[in-house]
Amino acid sequence: MSTDLFLGGLASLILAAIVIAVLTTNKRE
């Protein structure tokens, strides 16, 4: 039951990390 919520939260954290990484890279250049 909680597996879907866990995977959903994990996916959100991964997406957030990717977005932050992209924004940081863009600021550096």
N, CA, C and O atoms as a Tinker XYZ file with bonds, in Angstrom:
   116  protein
     1  N      0.834000   -1.209000    0.000000    73     2
     2  CA     0.000000    0.000000    0.000000    64     1     3
     3  C      0.871000    1.262000    0.000000    63     2     4     5
     4  O      0.750000    2.121000   -0.874000    81     3
     5  N      1.745000    1.348000    0.998000    73     3     6
     6  CA     2.590000    2.542000    1.117000    64     5     7
     7  C      3.738000    2.528000    0.109000    63     6     8     9
     8  O      4.482000    3.503000    0.000000    81     7
     9  N      3.881000    1.430000   -0.624000    73     7    10
    10  CA     4.990000    1.333000   -1.583000    64     9    11
    11  C      4.856000    2.402000   -2.667000    63    10    12    13
    12  O      5.842000    3.037000   -3.043000    81    11
    13  N      3.630000    2.601000   -3.171000    73    11    14
    14  CA     3.418000    3.602000   -4.219000    64    13    15
    15  C      3.765000    4.997000   -3.708000    63    14    16    17
    16  O      4.390000    5.786000   -4.418000    81    15
    17  N      3.357000    5.299000   -2.470000    73    15    18
    18  CA     3.647000    6.617000   -1.898000    64    17    19
    19  C      5.143000    6.794000   -1.736000    63    18    20    21
    20  O      5.679000    7.869000   -2.002000    81    19
    21  N      5.828000    5.727000   -1.293000    73    19    22
    22  CA     7.280000    5.797000   -1.101000    64    21    23
    23  C      7.973000    6.050000   -2.428000    63    22    24    25
    24  O      8.845000    6.914000   -2.522000    81    23
    25  N      7.585000    5.294000   -3.462000    73    23    26
    26  CA     8.207000    5.464000   -4.783000    64    25    27
    27  C      7.895000    6.849000   -5.340000    63    26    28    29
    28  O      8.739000    7.477000   -5.979000    81    27
    29  N      6.681000    7.315000   -5.093000    73    27    30
    30  CA     6.291000    8.641000   -5.577000    64    29    31
    31  C      7.135000    9.722000   -4.925000    63    30    32    33
    32  O      7.598000   10.647000   -5.592000    81    31
    33  N      7.333000    9.602000   -3.609000    73    31    34
    34  CA     8.145000   10.583000   -2.889000    64    33    35
    35  C      9.589000   10.517000   -3.341000    63    34    36    37
    36  O     10.248000   11.542000   -3.515000    81    35
    37  N     10.080000    9.286000   -3.530000    73    35    38
    38  CA    11.472000    9.113000   -3.961000    64    37    39
    39  C     11.671000    9.727000   -5.341000    63    38    40    41
    40  O     12.676000   10.394000   -5.589000    81    39
    41  N     10.716000    9.503000   -6.236000    73    39    42
    42  CA    10.807000   10.056000   -7.589000    64    41    43
    43  C     10.806000   11.583000   -7.532000    63    42    44    45
    44  O     11.533000   12.239000   -8.278000    81    43
    45  N      9.982000   12.142000   -6.639000    73    43    46
    46  CA     9.912000   13.600000   -6.511000    64    45    47
    47  C     11.251000   14.159000   -6.042000    63    46    48    49
    48  O     11.711000   15.189000   -6.534000    81    47
    49  N     11.876000   13.463000   -5.078000    73    47    50
    50  CA    13.173000   13.921000   -4.560000    64    49    51
    51  C     14.223000   13.871000   -5.658000    63    50    52    53
    52  O     15.049000   14.777000   -5.774000    81    51
    53  N     14.192000   12.805000   -6.472000    73    51    54
    54  CA    15.165000   12.662000   -7.561000    64    53    55
    55  C     14.967000   13.780000   -8.589000    63    54    56    57
    56  O     15.931000   14.396000   -9.044000    81    55
    57  N     13.708000   14.031000   -8.946000    73    55    58
    58  CA    13.426000   15.087000   -9.921000    64    57    59
    59  C     13.876000   16.435000   -9.380000    63    58    60    61
    60  O     14.450000   17.246000  -10.108000    81    59
    61  N     13.612000   16.671000   -8.092000    73    59    62
    62  CA    14.010000   17.940000   -7.470000    64    61    63
    63  C     15.526000   18.086000   -7.511000    63    62    64    65
    64  O     16.044000   19.166000   -7.795000    81    63
    65  N     16.239000   16.992000   -7.224000    73    63    66
    66  CA    17.705000   17.028000   -7.227000    64    65    67
    67  C     18.223000   17.348000   -8.628000    63    66    68    69
    68  O     19.180000   18.106000   -8.785000    81    67
    69  N     17.582000   16.765000   -9.645000    73    67    70
    70  CA    17.999000   17.005000  -11.033000    64    69    71
    71  C     17.772000   18.473000  -11.402000    63    70    72    73
    72  O     18.631000   19.108000  -12.013000    81    71
    73  N     16.613000   18.999000  -11.025000    73    71    74
    74  CA    16.292000   20.397000  -11.338000    64    73    75
    75  C     17.302000   21.331000  -10.682000    63    74    76    77
    76  O     17.795000   22.265000  -11.314000    81    75
    77  N     17.609000   21.073000   -9.403000    73    75    78
    78  CA    18.581000   21.910000   -8.681000    64    77    79
    79  C     19.944000   21.829000   -9.361000    63    78    80    81
    80  O     20.626000   22.842000   -9.517000    81    79
    81  N     20.337000   20.624000   -9.763000    73    79    82
    82  CA    21.636000   20.441000  -10.411000    64    81    83
    83  C     21.687000   21.223000  -11.726000    63    82    84    85
    84  O     22.695000   21.856000  -12.040000    81    83
    85  N     20.603000   21.174000  -12.482000    73    83    86
    86  CA    20.555000   21.888000  -13.765000    64    85    87
    87  C     20.627000   23.394000  -13.541000    63    86    88    89
    88  O     21.363000   24.097000  -14.234000    81    87
    89  N     19.858000   23.887000  -12.566000    73    87    90
    90  CA    19.863000   25.325000  -12.279000    64    89    91
    91  C     21.245000   25.767000  -11.829000    63    90    92    93
    92  O     21.725000   26.826000  -12.234000    81    91
    93  N     21.884000   24.962000  -10.997000    73    91    94
    94  CA    23.224000   25.300000  -10.502000    64    93    95
    95  C     24.215000   25.354000  -11.663000    63    94    96    97
    96  O     25.059000   26.248000  -11.727000    81    95
    97  N     24.107000   24.390000  -12.579000    73    95    98
    98  CA    25.018000   24.349000  -13.722000    64    97    99
    99  C     24.807000   25.571000  -14.612000    63    98   100   101
   100  O     25.767000   26.160000  -15.107000    81    99
   101  N     23.547000   25.945000  -14.810000    73    99   102
   102  CA    23.255000   27.110000  -15.650000    64   101   103
   103  C     23.804000   28.383000  -15.023000    63   102   104   105
   104  O     24.282000   29.267000  -15.735000    81   103
   105  N     23.742000   28.487000  -13.698000    73   103   106
   106  CA    24.243000   29.686000  -13.016000    64   105   107
   107  C     25.758000   29.780000  -13.147000    63   106   108   109
   108  O     26.300000   30.879000  -13.265000    81   107
   109  N     26.442000   28.647000  -13.126000    73   107   110
   110  CA    27.901000   28.646000  -13.220000    64   109   111
   111  C     28.358000   29.183000  -14.571000    63   110   112   113
   112  O     29.320000   29.947000  -14.650000    81   111
   113  N     27.671000   28.785000  -15.624000    73   111   114
   114  CA    28.108000   29.180000  -16.963000    64   113   115
   115  C     27.790000   30.649000  -17.252000    63   114   116
   116  O     28.093000   31.144000  -18.338000    81   115
